[in-house]
Amino acid sequence: MDPIAWDIRYGLPNQKYIEYIDAVLLGTQKKHRDPFSTYGFSEMYVARSQGEAELTQSGNRIVLGRDGSGKTTAAQWLYKEILYSPQASVYQMLAANFVLPQTGARVSDVDALDDEGYHWTLSRLIKLVFDSYWNHVLVEPLKRITYLPLLRKDREWMCKLNWFYNHYPPNSYQPFDDFELFTWLHSPLLYNPFSPHIEDQDILIELIRFITTVPFDPREFGRELRWPYQKVRIITDCAREMSFRRMDSFMQDIQKLCDLSLPKVEFTVFINSNVADLVSRLPGVQSGHVSVYRLPQWKDRELQDILDGRIVACGGEFRDYKGNITNWGSSLSGLNPADRYHFRRIVIDGALRAYEQTTEFDAPIHALKLARGLLAACAGCWPERFPPPLDTNRLREIVNLYWEGEKGGKM
């Protein structure tokens, strides 16, 4: 691999690069933060209308995407969209976010770790769903004020709440000042709403019924009131590396949930496309019970939004009088003035080459790596071969070196 291609992948950011970024892009902010890091910006969401429409469709779905395709960010967006967006009243879903352990372990170490955190066991799903219900009905102020005064009038509902609370304690025990409810939850049950021998499968069924069934007629209380949840959606981000054995086991958990055929439970699971063959062999996929969706290729405008958004998030001030982000390439020293306007275009075109050849990573990762590399060249990180000021031809030479390096091995 060419030394410069190696540096772009493994040697950046270095001090000269960071000082250059501070000087030409971040200005007075000078936060010493790399806008083009491939880590630490998962909370930044770039709107993708095509993908959004697919993700919000009802039904069980496995979403495939390469590393860096935006799976984690899309999973976070979907959770917030279902619960908090203006469309929440249309979806009428309770979203439960099943978070896998963030071990940071190498693949070779994974099988030596505790497997429990990676399984969709029924007991874990029950606790997960009840915890989400607790937080979004009994803790969230607006819903608590709206629904709790009505719900607590129903003695059966209160008994079931007591039962679930004590068998699957939520993470936040007393998040609000309601002494009466707190006392009720810690008092002996007047009667047991379920059989003492009830099994996990039936507990999950009862919990879903508890969440999605209105226990009262709102008209009895003088007004029409729409119950917020008709379904429960479980969202899981499997973007982190998992061993084949662990992924195969997780696929079996998905199938077990499918086999229960719960009409008011659905899931969306985000998985790396390198296990697409494993996914295709899942009986639920073959029968059509689970659909598979591949995240679409990134468009040039979307990649530009990523680059622009990173700079603004780090404090760069590149906006016109209307608030629109301007072409920050025009501020770059180390680049011929006549060529500065084309800097972003060269980065984006270089990243889109990910769809012309085999590569482990999706275009956004390549856009960030190329932005780093080209800015490092403008900063004078390789003066012997690429002395500033550079022109567009020299920038494209670096892009070619980068992709030749990609053929030499993984990043």
Helices and strands as residue ranges (DSSP letters): H 3-6, I 7-11, H 15-21, I 22-26, H 49-55, E 60-65, H 71-84, H 88-91, E 93-98, H 107-110, G 116-118, H 122-133, I 134-139, H 141-151, H 155-167, H 179-185, H 200-212, G 218-221, E 231-238, H 244-260, E 265-272, G 273-275, H 276-280, H 283-287, E 290-294, H 300-313, G 328-331, G 337-342, H 343-352, G 353-355, H 363-378, H 392-407
